[in-house]
Amino acid sequence: MHGVAHNGHEELTFLELVLQLHGEFRRPLEPIRATPLQAGVLLYLQRHMEASVTDAATALRLRLPTLSEVVKDVVRKRWVTKRRSVTDTRAVCLQLSRRGLAITRKIENQVRHVRSDLTPMKEA
């Protein structure tokens, strides 16, 4: 794996960089009680109203079972509603609730302040 310079001192693998960035997002989301994955799903649904579960999983590059677990959590929190598609009853469509829209605004405000000094090195 290619390394990434961190503050000019050490080389980090790309995976280490991703994990650090995950931590950078997790901390400001804690007061909202949202995980980075839940936040990503909510932000996706904000831009793609009434997306199907399959479309969201594909777009976010998540396995369907993983997204299904996240959807269960955000539905339980009443941030998202789900219903069967009118055109294809096999498909389940997701939509932000009013509460979900409010939480999404909070998420945007919180992550706006995430700053990262992690910059990828140019590959040789």
URCOR-V134201 format. One record per pair of residues at least 12 apart in sequence whose ideal C-beta (glycine too) atoms are under 10 Angstrom apart, sorted by the first residue. I is the first residue (numbers start at 0). J is the second residue. Records with the same first field share a line. If there is no record, write none. Layout:
I->J, J
//
This chain:
0->12, 13, 14, 15, 16
1->13, 16, 119, 120, 121, 122, 123
2->15, 16, 119, 120
3->15, 16, 17, 19, 117, 118, 119, 120
4->16, 116, 117, 118, 119, 120, 121
5->19, 116, 117, 118, 120
6->116, 117, 118
7->116, 118
10->120
11->117, 119, 120
13->119
15->117
16->115, 117, 118, 119
17->117
19->115, 117
20->35, 113, 115, 117
21->34, 35, 36
22->35, 115
23->35, 110, 113, 114, 115, 116, 117
24->36, 38, 39, 106, 109, 110, 113, 115
25->38, 113
26->109, 113
27->105, 106, 108, 109, 110, 111, 112, 113
28->105, 106, 109, 110, 113
29->109
30->105, 109
31->102, 103, 105, 106, 108, 109, 110
32->76, 102
33->72, 73, 76, 78, 102, 103, 105, 106, 109
34->69, 72, 73
35->106, 110
36->59, 61, 65, 66, 68, 69, 72, 73
37->69, 70, 72, 73, 76, 78, 79, 102, 106
38->73, 102, 103, 105, 106, 107, 109, 110
39->55, 58, 59, 61, 69, 106
40->55, 56, 58, 59, 61, 66, 69, 70, 72, 73, 78, 79, 93, 95, 99
41->69, 73, 78, 79, 93, 95, 99, 100, 102, 103, 105, 106, 107
42->59, 95, 103, 106, 107, 110
43->55, 58, 59, 93, 95
44->70, 73, 78, 79, 93, 94, 95, 99, 100, 103
45->95, 99, 100, 103, 104, 106, 107
46->58, 103
47->93, 94
48->92, 93, 94, 95
49->80, 82, 84, 85, 92, 93, 94, 95
50->92, 93, 94
51->81, 84, 87, 89, 90, 91, 92, 93
52->66, 67, 69, 70, 81, 90, 91, 92, 93
53->66, 89, 90, 91
54->90, 92, 93
55->69, 70, 91, 92, 93
56->69, 70
66->93
67->91
70->91, 93
73->93, 95, 96, 99, 102
74->93, 96, 99
76->96, 98, 99, 102
77->96, 97, 98, 99, 102
78->95, 96, 97, 98, 99, 100, 101, 102, 103
79->93, 94, 95, 96, 98, 99, 102
80->92, 93, 94, 95, 96, 97, 98, 99
81->93, 94
82->94
//
